[in-house]
């Protein structure tokens, strides 16, 4: 697990989205040997709860998350699974 990468993702999301809940999971170990993992970038899943998502569609929320991590997509992240909710929504529902 790359603690530095997880921290970089957390920092970017905290700065741009001010989440009330944030969980970043490094799932790179699940993709060992995968063609996309050969360049050294990782696979991550994020669960982010933020009022910034209010009134936004699922696609708009994903775009906001991808914009927040920005350059990390070129240097550290190969794949990012996004779960984005407002504080009023229950994750998983």
Beta strands, then each sheet from edge to edge (+ up, - down):
strand 1: 21-26
strand 2: 42-49
strand 3: 77-85
sheet 1: 1+ 2- 3-
end
